[in-house]
C-alpha cells in the first residue's frame, strides 16, 4: 500500500522540503548525481521511488553533466523532470543548461547554494547559481523550508506555462540541513493547481519532428528573441501562479516582498535566508526610532525591474546585501538594481555590501553595521566588504 504523506504537518530539513515538493508535483523522471550539500534531496526521492510513494523513473548517472543531459532527453518526450545539485555540479552542467533553455524545456532543478572552490568549501554563498544567470533559466531564491516546498510546485506551473526551465535556490546548511515545521499540502489540491504536463511539441515516433537542428543566422536571432519574450511573460506568470497558490493554500510570497518599507529612509535589500535575520534587526531599529525597511528579492530571473523600481525609488538610500561577488565589479544583486534604476527619474544612492562568502555567518551585528554605514555616509563606494579580516 502506498504511504500517505500529504495533507499533514511535518518537521523536515530544507533538502527534504525540496523532495516533498517534487513528489507532490508528480515528477516522472529524476536524474541526479550526489554532491554535498544536495545529496539528501535525491536520496529521499530515491526512497519515494523505491517504496511506491512516487511513480517515477530514477536515473543514476556518472556526472551532473549526464544528469542534465538525461533530463533533456526525458523532457523532450513530454515528461515532467527534476534534478538537484550544488556548486561544481552546477558548473559542470553549464553546457547543458544552455541546451535545456534553448530547447524550451520546463525542467525544474534545485540548487543548494555552495561556495565555489578553490579553496575547497561546502558552505554557502550564491556564486554558483548567479554564475549561471545568463543561461536562460529562471531563478528563485527561497527563505524558508515552507517556501522551498511551495516554490517547487509553483516552478512547474510557471515553467510549463512559458516553456522555460526553472531553478529554485536555497542556502547550504543554513536552510538545506536545518529542520523546520512545514505543511505538506494535500495531493488533490496540488493536482488541482498543477495539472499533468501536456506539451504542444514533443518527441513522438507517431508524429516525427526535428529538434535542435542547425539554425542559420536568418532564424537564430528570432529564437533568442522568443526566449527573452518568454522570460518577460514569466514575470506575469509568477505573479499569477503565486496569487492562485494563495487562493488554494493560503500562502503567498510575491516576486519581491517589502517589509516596513512605506516610510523608510533606508531600505536594505536581501535574498535568501539572511532575510529572516534582517527582519529581526529592522524591528529592533524601528523600536529605536530609526526609519529603516527591507526589500526581499525572491525572483531574480526574470528580474522584476519595474517592481524593484517602484519599491526603491522613493527611499533616500538603498543598501544591498550580496552573499556573492562578481570579481572586478562587485555584488551581483547590487549591479542588477543599479541597472534597473538607471532609467528611473528617481535614483537613490545604492550602497553595495558583500558579506557571508563561504558560509561566514551574517549576524544581526553585521546587518546593523551595514545600516549604520549607509546612514552615516552620503556617497556610496562601488563595493564595501563587511567582516573581512585585514
C-alpha positions as CSV (number, residue, x, y, z in Angstrom):
1,X,0.0,0.0,0.0
2,X,1.4,3.4,-0.9
3,X,2.2,5.5,2.2
4,X,0.1,8.6,2.8
5,X,2.4,11.6,3.2
6,X,0.3,14.6,2.2
7,X,-2.2,16.9,4.0
8,X,0.0,16.8,7.1
9,X,2.4,19.0,9.1
10,X,5.9,17.6,9.4
11,X,9.3,18.8,10.7
12,X,11.8,18.5,7.8
13,X,15.0,19.9,6.5
14,X,15.2,22.3,3.6
15,X,16.6,19.5,1.4
16,X,13.6,17.2,2.2
17,X,11.2,20.1,1.6
18,X,12.6,20.0,-2.0
19,X,12.0,16.3,-2.1
20,X,8.4,16.6,-0.9
21,X,7.7,19.4,-3.4
22,X,9.0,17.2,-6.3
23,X,6.9,14.3,-5.1
24,X,3.7,16.5,-4.9
25,X,4.4,17.8,-8.4
26,X,4.3,14.2,-9.6
27,X,7.6,14.3,-11.4
28,X,8.0,11.4,-13.8
29,X,11.8,11.3,-14.4
30,X,14.5,12.2,-11.8
31,X,18.2,12.1,-12.7
32,X,20.9,13.2,-10.4
33,X,24.5,12.8,-9.2
34,X,25.2,13.2,-5.4
35,X,27.1,16.2,-4.2
36,X,27.2,17.8,-0.8
37,X,25.1,19.6,0.4
38,X,22.4,18.5,-2.1
39,X,22.6,14.7,-1.7
40,X,19.7,14.4,0.8
41,X,17.3,15.7,-1.8
42,X,17.7,12.9,-4.2
43,X,18.3,10.3,-1.5
44,X,14.7,10.8,-0.2
45,X,13.3,10.9,-3.8
46,X,15.0,7.6,-4.5
47,X,13.3,6.2,-1.4
48,X,9.9,7.5,-2.6
49,X,10.5,5.8,-6.0
50,X,11.6,2.5,-4.3
51,X,8.6,2.3,-1.9
52,X,5.9,3.3,-4.4
53,X,5.2,6.7,-2.9
54,X,6.2,8.3,-6.2
55,X,5.8,6.6,-9.6
56,X,8.8,8.0,-11.3
57,X,11.9,6.8,-13.2
58,X,15.1,7.4,-11.2
59,X,18.2,7.5,-13.5
60,X,21.6,7.0,-11.9
61,X,24.3,8.8,-13.9
62,X,28.0,9.3,-13.7
63,X,28.1,13.1,-13.5
64,X,25.9,16.2,-13.3
65,X,26.5,16.9,-17.0
66,X,25.0,13.5,-17.7
67,X,22.1,14.2,-15.2
68,X,21.0,17.2,-17.1
69,X,21.5,15.5,-20.5
70,X,19.2,12.7,-19.4
71,X,16.6,15.1,-18.3
72,X,16.8,17.0,-21.6
73,X,16.0,13.7,-23.4
74,X,13.2,12.9,-21.0
75,X,11.7,16.4,-21.1
76,X,11.8,16.3,-24.9
77,X,9.4,13.4,-24.8
78,X,6.9,15.3,-22.7
79,X,7.9,14.0,-19.2
80,X,7.9,16.2,-16.1
81,X,11.5,16.1,-14.9
82,X,13.6,17.1,-11.9
83,X,17.1,17.2,-10.5
84,X,19.1,18.9,-7.8
85,X,22.8,19.9,-7.5
86,X,25.3,22.3,-5.9
87,X,28.4,24.3,-6.8
88,X,30.8,22.4,-9.0
89,X,28.0,20.1,-10.0
90,X,26.0,23.0,-11.4
91,X,29.2,24.4,-13.1
92,X,29.7,21.0,-14.8
93,X,26.1,21.3,-16.2
94,X,26.8,24.6,-17.8
95,X,26.7,23.5,-21.4
96,X,23.5,21.5,-20.8
97,X,21.8,24.4,-19.1
98,X,22.1,26.4,-22.3
99,X,20.7,23.4,-24.2
100,X,17.7,23.0,-21.9
101,X,16.8,26.6,-22.1
102,X,17.4,26.9,-25.9
103,X,15.2,23.8,-26.4
104,X,12.5,25.5,-24.3
105,X,12.2,22.6,-21.8
106,X,10.4,23.2,-18.5
107,X,12.9,21.3,-16.4
108,X,12.9,22.2,-12.7
109,X,16.1,22.0,-10.6
110,X,17.0,22.8,-7.0
111,X,20.4,24.3,-6.5
112,X,21.6,24.2,-2.9
113,X,24.0,27.2,-2.9
114,X,27.5,26.2,-2.1
115,X,30.7,28.3,-2.5
116,X,32.9,27.6,-5.4
117,X,36.5,26.3,-5.0
118,X,39.3,26.5,-4.7
119,X,39.9,26.7,-1.8
120,X,37.6,23.8,-1.1
121,X,34.3,24.7,0.6
122,X,31.0,23.1,1.3
123,X,29.4,26.2,2.9
124,X,27.1,28.7,1.3
125,X,27.2,31.6,-0.9
126,X,25.4,32.5,-4.2
127,X,28.2,32.5,-6.8
128,X,27.3,29.0,-8.1
129,X,23.8,29.9,-9.2
130,X,24.4,33.5,-10.1
131,X,27.3,32.5,-12.5
132,X,24.5,30.7,-14.5
133,X,22.2,33.8,-14.6
134,X,22.6,34.2,-18.4
135,X,21.8,30.7,-19.4
136,X,18.0,31.2,-19.8
137,X,17.0,29.6,-16.5
138,X,14.5,31.3,-14.2
139,X,16.0,31.7,-10.7
140,X,14.0,31.9,-7.4
141,X,15.8,32.4,-4.1
142,X,14.0,30.9,-1.1
143,X,14.0,32.0,2.6
144,X,12.3,29.1,4.5
145,X,11.6,25.4,4.2
146,X,7.9,26.1,3.5
147,X,8.8,28.5,0.7
148,X,11.1,25.8,-0.7
149,X,8.4,23.2,-1.0
150,X,5.8,25.7,-2.3
151,X,8.3,27.1,-4.8
152,X,9.0,23.7,-6.4
153,X,5.3,23.4,-7.1
154,X,5.0,26.9,-8.4
155,X,8.1,26.5,-10.5
156,X,6.5,23.7,-12.6
157,X,3.4,25.8,-13.0
158,X,5.3,28.7,-14.5
159,X,8.0,26.7,-16.4
160,X,5.4,24.7,-18.2
161,X,3.4,27.8,-19.0
162,X,6.2,29.7,-20.6
163,X,8.3,26.7,-21.7
164,X,11.5,27.7,-19.9
165,X,13.5,25.8,-17.2
166,X,13.4,27.0,-13.6
167,X,16.0,26.8,-10.7
168,X,15.0,27.2,-7.1
169,X,17.8,28.2,-4.8
170,X,18.4,27.7,-1.1
171,X,21.3,28.3,1.2
172,X,23.5,25.3,2.1
173,X,23.2,24.2,5.7
174,X,21.5,27.4,6.8
175,X,18.4,26.0,5.2
176,X,19.3,22.7,3.5
177,X,20.2,20.9,6.7
178,X,18.0,22.9,9.2
179,X,14.7,21.3,10.2
180,X,11.6,23.4,10.4
181,X,7.9,22.6,10.7
182,X,6.1,22.8,7.3
183,X,2.7,22.0,5.9
184,X,2.8,19.3,3.2
185,X,-0.3,20.1,1.1
186,X,-2.9,17.6,0.2
187,X,-2.1,15.9,-3.1
188,X,-5.6,16.5,-4.5
189,X,-5.2,20.3,-4.1
190,X,-1.7,20.2,-5.7
191,X,-3.2,18.2,-8.6
192,X,-5.9,20.9,-9.0
193,X,-3.2,23.6,-9.0
194,X,-0.7,21.7,-11.2
195,X,-2.4,19.6,-13.9
196,X,-0.4,17.0,-15.9
197,X,2.2,18.3,-18.3
198,X,0.9,18.3,-21.9
199,X,3.4,19.9,-24.2
200,X,2.4,21.0,-27.7
201,X,5.6,19.7,-29.2
202,X,7.5,16.6,-28.1
203,X,9.5,13.6,-29.5
204,X,6.9,11.2,-30.7
205,X,7.5,8.4,-33.3
206,X,3.9,8.8,-34.5
207,X,4.4,12.5,-35.1
208,X,8.0,12.9,-36.2
209,X,9.7,16.4,-35.9
210,X,13.2,17.8,-35.8
211,X,14.6,19.2,-32.6
212,X,17.8,21.1,-32.0
213,X,18.8,21.3,-35.7
214,X,21.2,23.8,-37.2
215,X,19.8,27.3,-37.1
216,X,21.2,29.7,-39.7
217,X,21.5,33.4,-39.0
218,X,18.2,34.3,-40.6
219,X,16.3,32.4,-37.8
220,X,18.6,32.1,-34.8
221,X,18.1,35.6,-33.5
222,X,14.3,35.3,-33.6
223,X,14.5,32.1,-31.5
224,X,16.5,34.1,-28.9
225,X,14.0,36.9,-29.1
226,X,11.2,34.5,-28.3
227,X,13.2,33.2,-25.3
228,X,13.5,36.7,-23.9
229,X,9.8,37.3,-24.5
230,X,9.0,34.1,-22.6
231,X,11.1,35.4,-19.7
232,X,9.1,38.7,-19.8
233,X,5.9,36.7,-19.8
234,X,7.2,34.7,-16.9
235,X,7.0,37.8,-14.7
236,X,3.3,37.8,-15.2
237,X,3.0,34.1,-14.8
238,X,4.9,34.1,-11.5
239,X,2.6,36.7,-10.1
240,X,-0.5,34.8,-11.3
241,X,0.9,31.4,-10.0
242,X,1.6,33.0,-6.6
243,X,-1.9,34.5,-6.4
244,X,-3.7,31.3,-7.4
245,X,-1.4,29.4,-4.9
246,X,-2.6,31.7,-2.2
247,X,-6.2,31.1,-3.0
248,X,-5.7,27.3,-2.6
249,X,-3.1,27.0,0.1
250,X,-3.3,30.3,2.0
251,X,0.4,31.3,1.4
252,X,1.9,33.8,-1.0
253,X,5.4,35.1,-1.5
254,X,5.5,37.6,-4.3
255,X,8.3,38.3,-6.8
256,X,9.6,40.8,-4.2
257,X,8.5,41.3,-0.6
258,X,8.7,44.8,1.1
259,X,8.8,44.8,4.9
260,X,8.2,48.0,6.9
261,X,9.1,49.9,3.7
262,X,6.4,52.5,3.3
263,X,8.1,55.4,5.2
264,X,11.6,54.0,5.2
265,X,14.5,56.4,4.7
266,X,16.9,53.5,4.2
267,X,15.9,50.2,2.5
268,X,18.0,47.1,2.9
269,X,17.8,44.6,0.0
270,X,18.3,40.9,0.8
271,X,17.7,37.5,-0.7
272,X,17.6,34.0,0.8
273,X,17.8,33.1,4.5
274,X,19.6,36.3,5.6
275,X,16.2,38.0,5.1
276,X,14.9,36.4,8.3
277,X,17.7,37.8,10.3
278,X,17.3,41.1,8.7
279,X,13.6,41.4,9.6
280,X,14.6,41.0,13.3
281,X,17.1,43.7,13.0
282,X,14.7,46.0,11.2
283,X,12.2,45.6,14.0
284,X,14.9,46.4,16.6
285,X,15.9,49.5,14.7
286,X,12.3,50.6,14.3
287,X,11.9,50.3,18.1
288,X,14.8,52.7,18.4
289,X,13.0,55.2,16.2
290,X,15.1,54.7,13.0
291,X,13.2,54.6,9.7
292,X,14.6,51.6,8.0
293,X,12.9,48.9,6.0
294,X,13.6,45.8,4.0
295,X,13.1,44.5,0.5
296,X,13.4,40.8,-0.2
297,X,14.1,39.8,-3.8
298,X,12.7,36.3,-4.4
299,X,12.5,36.1,-8.2
300,X,15.9,37.0,-9.7
301,X,15.4,35.8,-13.3
302,X,13.5,37.1,-14.9
303,X,14.5,40.2,-13.0
304,X,11.4,42.2,-11.7
305,X,12.8,45.6,-12.7
306,X,9.6,47.5,-12.6
307,X,8.6,46.2,-9.2
308,X,12.1,46.9,-7.8
309,X,12.0,50.5,-9.2
310,X,8.6,51.1,-7.7
311,X,9.8,49.8,-4.3
312,X,13.1,51.7,-4.1
313,X,12.7,55.0,-6.0
314,X,11.1,57.0,-3.1
315,X,13.6,56.0,-0.4
316,X,16.6,58.1,0.4
317,X,19.3,55.4,0.4
318,X,19.5,51.7,-0.6
319,X,21.8,49.2,1.0
320,X,22.2,45.9,-0.9
321,X,23.5,42.9,0.9
322,X,25.1,40.5,-1.5
323,X,26.3,37.0,-0.5
324,X,28.2,36.8,-3.8
325,X,30.8,38.6,-5.7
326,X,31.5,39.4,-9.4
327,X,35.2,39.8,-9.3
328,X,36.4,43.1,-10.6
329,X,32.9,44.7,-10.3
330,X,31.1,43.9,-7.0
331,X,28.0,42.3,-5.7
332,X,25.6,40.9,-8.4
333,X,22.3,41.9,-6.9
334,X,23.6,45.5,-6.4
335,X,24.6,45.6,-10.1
336,X,21.2,44.4,-11.2
337,X,19.4,47.0,-9.0
338,X,21.7,49.8,-10.3
339,X,20.8,48.8,-13.8
340,X,17.1,48.6,-13.0
341,X,17.1,52.1,-11.5
342,X,19.3,53.8,-14.2
343,X,16.4,55.0,-16.4
344,X,14.2,55.9,-13.4
345,X,13.5,59.6,-12.8
346,X,14.4,58.9,-9.1
347,X,17.6,57.2,-8.3
348,X,18.6,56.8,-4.7
349,X,22.2,56.1,-4.0
350,X,23.0,52.4,-3.9
351,X,25.4,51.1,-1.3
352,X,26.7,47.7,-2.3
353,X,27.9,45.4,0.5
354,X,29.4,41.9,0.2
355,X,29.3,39.6,3.2
356,X,28.9,36.0,4.2
357,X,31.0,34.4,1.5
358,X,31.9,30.8,2.0
359,X,29.3,30.4,4.7
360,X,30.6,33.0,7.1
361,X,27.7,34.0,9.5
362,X,25.8,37.1,8.7
363,X,24.7,38.0,12.2
364,X,22.4,40.8,13.5
365,X,25.5,42.9,14.3
366,X,26.7,42.6,10.7
367,X,23.4,43.9,9.4
368,X,23.5,46.7,11.9
369,X,26.9,47.6,10.7
370,X,25.6,47.8,7.1
371,X,22.7,50.0,8.2
372,X,25.0,52.3,10.3
373,X,27.4,52.7,7.4
374,X,24.7,53.6,5.0
375,X,23.1,56.0,7.4
376,X,26.4,57.8,8.1
377,X,27.7,58.2,4.5
378,X,26.3,60.4,1.8
379,X,28.2,59.0,-1.2
380,X,28.4,55.2,-1.7
381,X,31.6,53.4,-2.6
382,X,31.5,50.9,-5.5
383,X,32.0,48.0,-3.2
384,X,32.0,47.7,0.6
385,X,33.3,44.5,2.2
386,X,31.8,43.6,5.6
387,X,33.6,41.3,8.1
388,X,36.9,40.9,6.2
389,X,39.9,40.3,8.5
390,X,42.5,42.8,7.4
